[in-house]
Amino acid sequence: MSLHSKPITPVIVVLMAGLVAAYLRWAQAPVPAVDAPQAAAPASVVALTPNLPIPPEASPLSKKMVSLTQRVANPLELSHDLRAIYEQFKDSHDAVERHMAYRAWSACFPTFIAPLGQAISIESLTQSFPKDDPRSAQRVDAYRNLQARCWKFSNLHRDDALSATRLQQESSDLGTVLSPGEQAAKYLTDGNKEEAIRAARAIIASQDPYAISSLRDFINQMIVLHVDAQTMPSTERADLRSLAFTLAACQMGLECGADSLSALQLCTSLGACSGSVTERYLQALPSEADRTALKMETARVLREIKSGNFIALGL
């Protein structure tokens, strides 16, 4: 895949490197749903609760987030033309839609576009894979699948690619392309805990799977703060608790199938290449004890999300 015209200057190298870092921070958020044990998560738990009470202070935010999953998140996950998603939402007045454009862009740049504009071959991306690892062939296939979803970006003129890269990097730095959960996490990082919790409660009240999934980084930060303040035991697993929110979202309707963008990226980055997003995250955990703990925590989180129990969710 290549760009037309003159070679890309070193400026682009810096910009694209920044974009990679921003994407890797973001990539810690999207996660799959875990199949919870039957005894802990009966089928009725998964059914939506349309009449969930919404606190007055959360109502306006919640209403804005309803249907985000079906309208923008799932189409992105299943799209085989990421440039089309990018073009559709890059100039939107809606922050979540701009976030979708950013994610479509960062899935492709600079993974498949080299600093000087030449194509980056699949071979160069995968040459470090162990030859005797049975997952290597699956990871190569995942890279090819992802590259196919990105190929229409190759039609961008060099100057347009430079401009778009700069714009996406600036938008990320300014925090104007944040998901709902990332916005809550930013409030927390900025020291505005009250606003952060209000935003998180609005996300739970919306019952939108994508919005709930995006809470992962916020939940992780909250638990770390509680542990540091000794209001939670030091044994509390922030990583599993926060991941459980995203896994629960998969069970609520977020697209987490084997053909989703998230599944492909889990394969290329972590070597977790079999099954759904949920199954791939379970594969990536180091022990059976962790897998069991995550399933149990996901069942609990899902139950409390459906009942709107903010206190039980630490909100």
Secondary structure, DSSP 8 states (H G I E B T S, - for coil): ---BSS---HHHHHHHHHHHHHHHHHHTS--------TTTS-HHHHS--TT----TTTHHHHHHHTTHIIIIIHHHHH-S-HHHHHHHHTT-SSHHHHHHHHHHHHTTTTTTB-TTS-B--HHHHHTTS-TT-TTHHHHHHHHHHHHHHHGGGGGSBHHHHHHHHHHHHHHHHHT-S--HHHHHHHHHHTT-HHHHHHHHHHHHHHT-HHHHHTTHHHHHHHHHHHHHTTSS-TT--HHHHHHHHHHHHHHHT---STTSHHHHHHHHHH---SSSHHHHHHHHSS-HHHHHHHHHHHHHHHHHHHHT-TTTTT-
